[in-house]
Structures are given as C-alpha cells and as structure tokens.
Amino acid sequence: MELSRALIRVDTSNPPGNETPAAELLADYLRDAGADVELVGPDPDRLNVVARLAGRGDGPSLMLMAHTDVVPAPDADWTVPPFEGRLEDGLLIGRGANDMKGELAARAVAFAELARSGEPPAGDVVLVAESDEERGVSDVGMSWLVREREDLRCDYALNEGGGALLELAYGGRAVTISVGEKQVTSARLRIFGRAGHASVPAAGSNPVGRAATAVERLLAHQAAIETSAATTRALAALGAPGDDEVKAIAWAQQQHPALGELVPAMVRLTVTPTGLQTREPANVIPPYADVICDVRALPGQTLDDISSHVEAAVGNEFPYELELLEPLAGGTESPLDTPLYRACEEYVADRLPGATLVPVVSPGFSDSYWVRRAHGTVAYGFAPVFATDITAYWQGAHGADECIDVADLAEMTEFHLHAVRALRDVGAYSPHGSGPMQ
C-alpha cells in the first residue's frame, strides 16, 4: 500500500511522461531488498527499471511487467486530488491506482520478498517497469527494451489485462485472464463530392452529407464472427451452450455487463468512426470530407479484411478512399496449455472454489505484444482483483476517482509469489525448445 501511494504521488502523466523519478523511487526500494537493479533507456527523463533475480537454471524464466506512466487526470471530475494517493474506507484512490501503479507495486513487493528470502527461483525472475506504455509513440519503453536488451528475453511474462472477478447472471463466477490482444490502427475514409458555394447547396453531392451517411452505416454494420481457440475455451469455461456459436456468444454477453462489451469485441473486426474533418471555410462546400476511424482487427486479419468490411458497410453509392494512418500493430496471442496458465487456474481454484478462469483477447493494446513478437514469450495479463467493485475498477481506469481495494494489493502480491513457486517444479523449458510445456 505504501509503495503504491508513493508511486501515485509521482506525477508520470503521459504526455509528457517524465517517468524517471518513479523509476528511481522503485529502484531504491528494490535495492534495499538486495536486488540487482538497473535504470536504462535512451531518454534520461524516461528511464526503465530492470531488476533481475538469478535462478538456479533448472526452470523457466519469468518476467514481471508493469508500466510507470499514467494517463492525464483532469481535476474536473475527481472528488480527491488525483496524485495524493488518498486512503478512504479501505480504498486507495489516485491516478494509477489500478492502471497500473498498484499492480506494479504488488509485483515489486513480491520480487523484493523473493530477493530477501535468499532462496533462488528455478529460473531467472526479471522485473521490468517500463515507460511510455499509455501512448507508445516515443520508443523509450518496451519497444526499445526488446530491441536493445536481448538479455531480457524470458520464457514467460505476467502483465496487466486480467484477473477481474465477474459474478455471472446464472450464479457462476469467472475470473478473466488476458491471453492476447487485437490489432490496432487508425484509418481515414476520404469521401469525395463536388465543391461549390455553400449558398447554393447541392445536397446530393455534398461530401459532408455523404460522410454522415457513411458514419451511420459503419456504426450499424457488424463484421462476421470469427472465433479463436481462446474464444472457444472462454465460452466453454463460462458454461455457454455449445450447439450454436451465435447463440453461445449471445448467452455469454448476457452473463455480465463487462462480457456484454468484451465478448463481441473478441469475435469481430471493428471499424469505429471517431472524428470528422474538412479543410474549407464555412461558406465553401468542400471537395471531400474525412471520416477518422479506430480500427481493431482480430489476430491474422489484414488490410484486405478491413477494406472488405468498410465496403460492405458503406456501399458504392459515392466515391471514397480508405487509408491506414499507421501500420497494424498488435495481434499476438499466447497458448493456453502451459505451466503458467495452470498456475493461474490453481490460484483461482484455491482462492475462489467453483470459480473458473476465462481467457480473453483484449480489444486494447498492451506491452505484452512486444515480448511476444520479439522473443516468443508466453505472456498473460493477470493480477487478481477479487475485492474491488469491478465496475468502479474499470470505470476508474483512465477516468476519475481511479481506485483499488487495499486487499487486492495483498492478493496480487500473494499471487505473484505463488506463480514463481509454481514454476519451480516445471523443469527447464523454452517456448522455442522441447522442454516439458505440456
């Protein structure tokens, strides 16, 4: 709790980031526990923490990941100062409490406990507290680390994105674990018309009107369902009826408000209009209007899939061009049949008898992508959130009055100690070799 509060009090709003003071605070804490710690990175104002606990060498290596930056916290909607780290009724409130300085503190405390114990883990345990996750445009955080520090490659990684306890409508209980993420990009749909004087409008050829039609059609159109191994396993874990895929998905959506949003995103490509742009003064009908869209594609989908989706939605009544504003990024997914996944299952079964672990593919992006792509690391998003009201937890991330129950900070710490200990008996293993993964 105290480490979480100290980290919250360091304003690392991104932009601009300025994560180095938080990195120094964390490094001092870990060094006091006897850990080997480095501060590294290409920008002295945005350094990353790398701490390593050497293992015996007879088991898999594990990376504990967490970012030190947070999104900005406009004061208008907050009921407490966002960087105070206030405690109220067992809740820690502040920017980063759940995204993700509380989670970072839990991983750091578990790492420090291991360092103080003097008992080496089976494989190396590496703690990485990286900068620039929230924007990811400066190449100073995990994208830089995987490129410049090959020695940080680990067999497994634990990061953000899962661990939420969901009380299901039919009476069951589920806990999420993130096993992958969708691809993300943005796109510009440039819709053409005929320029002219606004005082003599020709409504049929006005590109702004056509853009409005395109927006309505994009919002109404749904892509075809595509399921992955994670989706199939999630539906089975939830207890969804297995005779019809569409019915199973509809059933799962009804089990919890969060699943009502998450399940459709897991099985469909989405192209969501988020902005409109023209470049002419008010008295000129422009020659074209741009619809800016957020794009989330499933792993394996391409520009052709996105183009086909837009064509099916918008039709061919008026001319347009589609352009991606940046390359597709993300779209990695880790296997489920691994010792670390089973360690998560065991923890949930022990702490919440009868609850089931449900794999999810996140519609958002996380730094797990970088270690999966660069090193073939099996990365999961998991940190148990069993005490915090899950609606308040999710609404607070990137919103006002972000909070976490102090009990969950302890829960997260205990889980990470469990995960390290569970890997002790796995034996030497590399995702690229023939070790005992099954």
JONORMO-V758208 format. One record per backbone hydrogen bond with DSSP energy under -0.5 kcal/mol. CO is the residue of the C=O (numbers start at 1). NH is the residue of the N-H. If there is no record, write none. Layout:
BEGIN
CO/NH  CO/NH
END
This chain:
BEGIN
1/5  2/6  3/7  4/8  5/9  7/10  9/11  10/12  12/70  13/15  13/17  16/18  18/21  19/22  19/23  20/24  21/25  22/26  23/27  24/28  25/29  26/30  27/31  28/32  29/33  30/33  30/35  31/34  35/37  36/52  38/40  38/50  40/48  42/44  43/46  45/20  48/40  49/129  50/38  51/127  52/36  52/54  53/125  61/156  62/126  63/65  63/158  64/128  66/130  70/14  74/77  75/78  81/84  82/95  86/93  88/91  90/406  91/88  91/93  92/404  93/86  94/97  96/101  96/102  100/104  101/105  102/106  103/107  104/108  105/109  106/110  107/111  108/112  109/113  110/114  111/115  112/116  113/117  114/118  115/118  118/120  121/56  122/57  122/58  122/59  124/62  124/126  125/53  126/64  126/128  127/51  128/66  128/130  129/49  130/68  130/69  131/142  132/136  141/145  142/146  143/147  144/148  145/149  149/152  150/153  155/378  156/63  157/380  158/65  159/382  162/383  163/385  164/166  164/176  165/167  166/168  166/174  168/171  172/168  173/356  174/166  175/358  176/163  177/360  178/381  179/334  180/362  182/331  183/297  184/329  185/295  186/325  186/326  187/189  187/293  188/190  188/323  189/191  189/291  190/192  190/321  191/289  196/285  197/200  198/201  201/203  202/205  203/206  205/194  205/207  206/210  207/211  208/212  209/213  210/214  211/215  212/216  213/217  214/218  215/219  216/220  217/221  228/232  229/233  230/234  231/235  232/236  233/237  234/238  235/239  235/240  236/239  244/248  245/249  246/250  247/251  248/252  249/253  250/254  251/254  252/255  253/256  255/169  256/260  257/261  258/261  258/262  259/263  261/265  262/266  263/267  264/267  264/268  267/226  269/223  270/296  271/273  272/294  275/292  277/290  281/284  283/198  284/286  285/196  286/207  287/193  289/191  290/277  290/292  291/189  292/274  292/275  293/187  294/272  295/185  296/270  297/183  298/301  302/306  303/307  304/308  305/309  306/310  307/311  308/312  309/313  310/314  311/315  319/192  321/190  323/188  329/184  332/181  336/338  338/342  339/343  340/344  341/345  342/346  343/347  344/348  345/349  346/350  347/351  348/352  352/355  356/175  357/359  358/177  360/179  360/180  360/362  362/182  366/369  367/370  367/371  368/372  369/373  370/374  371/375  371/377  372/376  377/379  378/157  380/159  380/382  381/178  385/165  389/393  390/394  391/395  392/396  393/397  396/399  399/402  402/94  404/92  405/408  405/409  406/409  406/410  407/411  408/412  409/413  410/414  411/415  412/416  413/417  414/418  415/419  416/420  417/421  418/422  419/423  421/424  422/425  423/426  428/436  430/433  430/435  435/437
END
